[in-house]
């Protein structure tokens, strides 16, 4: 992990000094991750949001001071782009809170049929879609974006123990939503390990779906 972080910083410094190839290499290294980040939340609009994220990176590359990894800095930009898109798209005022509002609340739609083929995966996506945005983002960043709890904490600007605690709470909430949507509320409880395994399998399916799309 350290070697890769150092390489990011070296490429960034070369880019700042005018090495265009270094910039292209840095963008290429993180492009798929940012694309996947938006694809899950905004399947129809994700390409525009990816482009906007990297345009902002180009514009603000000299503002990065190295107080976190380059990767966390980039995902922080992506978060701002996503939040701004939601506020524009759904005309959200100051009363909007990602701690209580979900994508299902905002869109009135389900997204699972567009993203997943297996029934269990569709249910899991629908459960994610019905989670508060803040919890959904925690799950996605930690389980699907190859980020450590410390990196997620840096992106969200929260203490790492708080992030770890919220991840566990979000995982438990996701299990309950999945059970409710599958209409199996009165069967045995779904374990956190099971949900983590489903998330890993679903991540693989989503990557394959994106590859097929191009």
Protein Blocks (a to p, Z undefined) as FASTA:
>chain_A
ZZmmmmmmmmmmmmmnopaklmmmmmmmmmmmmmmmmmmmmmmlmmmmmmmmmmmmmmmm
mmpgolacfklmmmmmmmmmmmmmmmmmnopafklcfklpcfklmnopafklmmpmblkl
mmmmmmmmmpcfklmmmmmmmmmnopafklmmmmnopafklmmmmmmmmmmmmmmmmmmm
nopakmccddfklmmmmmmmmmmmmmmmmmmnZZ
